[in-house]
């Protein structure tokens, strides 16, 4: 083959190979089902909290009543430390598609749970005080298989203040791909004790 013909065939061969590699990734019907499945198809996510209502106890001072009529009363007062409630969440991801699904992550973190107030602001997240390995990770769910993530979150905001009110808990997989996010939400109420 002449050098001129070789130069003409290279771009043509490159275009053919690029076309072949691109079409291999397109969804194709297999037994009347699309494979690979459309992004997000057949994935069911749920989020549950161990309670619907939590109570935070703020710090306080308690002074016992005086038992004498002659002042000054010399009984000591007691400082009662605050007790912050901790919500325990269970986030489950189930593959209800008939083919396996693989999820890839750019770090060791595979999920997160955010607590969001009624204005839409994230007040705290499970990952706030965590450090994750900087390595690519993944997991695969077989058809019908479920992966469960558990998270305990102290009910205080990022400034250390105890939460008080109604909040939405939002759990999601932290996948590195641009697929639709696998996510679930639930509502919790937090009150301040007296």
C-alpha positions in Angstrom: 0.0 0.0 0.0 1.3 3.4 -0.9 2.0 6.0 1.7 -0.7 8.2 0.2 -3.3 5.5 0.5 -2.2 4.8 4.0 -2.7 8.5 5.0 -6.2 8.4 3.5 -7.2 5.2 5.2 -6.1 6.2 8.7 -8.8 8.8 9.4 -11.4 6.5 7.8 -10.3 3.6 10.0 -10.3 5.9 13.1 -13.9 7.0 12.3 -15.1 3.4 11.9 -13.4 2.3 15.2 -14.9 5.3 17.0 -18.3 4.5 15.7 -18.0 0.9 16.7 -16.9 1.8 20.2 -19.7 4.4 20.6 -22.4 2.1 19.5 -21.3 -0.7 21.8 -22.2 1.5 24.8 -25.7 2.3 23.5 -28.6 0.4 25.1 -29.6 -2.6 23.2 -32.7 -4.8 23.6 -32.1 -8.2 25.3 -35.1 -10.4 25.8 -37.4 -7.4 25.3 -35.4 -5.4 28.0 -32.9 -2.7 27.4 -29.4 -3.5 28.4 -27.6 -1.7 29.9 -30.7 -0.5 31.7 -31.6 3.2 31.5 -30.0 5.3 34.3 -31.9 5.0 37.5 -34.3 2.3 36.1 -35.3 -0.3 38.6 -33.5 1.1 41.6 -35.6 1.7 44.7 -34.2 3.6 47.7 -35.7 4.0 51.1 -34.7 6.0 54.2 -36.0 5.3 57.7 -35.3 6.9 61.1 -35.5 4.9 64.3 -38.0 7.5 65.7 -40.3 10.2 64.3 -39.8 12.6 67.2 -36.5 13.3 69.1 -36.0 15.4 72.2 -32.9 17.5 72.9 -32.3 18.5 76.5 -30.6 21.9 76.8 -28.1 22.7 79.6 -29.8 24.0 82.7 -29.3 24.8 86.4 -31.3 23.2 89.1 -31.5 24.6 92.6 -33.3 22.6 95.3 -35.9 24.5 97.3 -34.8 25.8 100.7 -36.0 23.9 103.6 -35.4 26.6 106.2 -37.1 29.9 106.8 -34.0 31.8 107.7 -32.1 33.3 104.8 -29.6 32.9 103.3 -30.3 29.5 101.9 -27.0 27.6 101.7 -28.1 24.7 99.5 -26.0 24.3 96.3 -27.4 24.5 92.8 -26.5 21.9 90.2 -25.5 22.3 86.6 -27.2 19.8 84.3 -25.3 19.2 81.1 -27.1 19.3 77.8 -28.0 16.0 76.1 -28.3 15.9 72.4 -30.4 13.3 70.8 -29.0 11.1 68.1 -31.0 9.9 65.1 -30.2 6.5 63.7 -31.0 6.2 60.0 -31.2 3.2 57.7 -30.7 3.9 54.0 -31.5 0.9 51.7 -30.9 0.7 47.9 -32.5 -2.3 46.1 -32.0 -3.4 42.5 -35.4 -4.4 41.1 -34.1 -4.6 37.6 -33.5 -8.1 36.1 -29.8 -7.3 35.4 -27.0 -6.4 37.9 -26.3 -2.8 38.6 -22.9 -1.4 39.4 -22.3 1.9 41.3 -18.9 3.6 41.1 -17.6 6.3 43.6 -14.6 8.6 43.3 -13.7 8.1 47.0 -14.4 5.7 49.8 -17.6 7.6 50.6 -20.6 5.8 49.0 -23.5 7.6 50.6 -24.5 10.6 52.7 -27.4 11.8 54.7 -28.2 15.5 55.1 -30.6 17.1 57.6 -32.4 20.0 55.9 -34.4 22.7 57.7 -37.7 24.2 56.5 -35.9 26.9 54.5 -34.0 24.3 52.5 -30.7 24.8 54.2 -28.5 21.8 55.1 -27.9 22.2 58.8 -25.8 19.1 59.3 -24.7 16.0 57.4 -23.5 12.5 58.4 -20.2 13.1 56.5 -19.4 16.4 58.3 -17.0 14.9 60.7 -15.8 12.0 58.6 -12.6 11.4 56.5 -12.8 9.0 53.6 -10.1 7.2 51.7 -9.2 8.9 48.4 -9.6 5.8 46.2 -12.1 4.7 43.6 -14.7 2.2 45.1 -17.7 0.5 43.7 -20.4 -2.1 44.5 -22.7 -4.2 42.4 -26.2 -5.2 43.2 -27.5 -8.4 41.7 -31.2 -8.5 40.7 -33.3 -8.4 43.9 -30.3 -7.6 46.1 -30.3 -4.8 48.7 -27.4 -2.8 50.1 -28.0 -1.2 53.5 -26.2 1.8 55.0 -26.5 2.8 58.6 -25.8 6.3 60.0 -26.0 7.9 63.4 -26.4 11.7 63.4 -26.3 13.9 66.5 -29.2 16.4 66.2 -27.2 19.6 66.4 -26.3 22.0 63.6 -22.8 22.8 62.1 -22.4 25.6 64.7 -23.0 23.2 67.6 -26.5 24.4 68.4 -29.1 21.8 69.2 -31.8 21.3 66.6 -35.4 22.3 67.3 -38.2 22.0 64.7 -39.2 19.8 61.7 -36.5 18.6 59.4 -36.2 16.6 56.2 -33.5 13.9 56.2 -32.2 13.4 52.6 -30.0 10.3 51.9 -28.3 9.6 48.6 -25.5 7.6 46.9 -22.4 9.7 46.2 -21.8 8.1 42.8 -19.2 9.6 40.4 -21.3 9.2 37.3 -23.8 11.7 36.0 -26.7 9.2 36.3 -29.8 10.4 38.1 -29.1 10.4 41.8 -30.3 7.5 43.9 -32.0 9.2 46.8 -34.7 8.9 49.5 -36.1 11.3 52.1 -38.0 11.1 55.4 -39.2 13.7 57.9 -38.2 14.0 61.6 -39.3 16.3 64.4 -36.9 17.6 67.1 -38.1 19.3 70.2 -36.3 21.0 73.1 -37.0 19.5 76.5 -37.5 21.8 79.5 
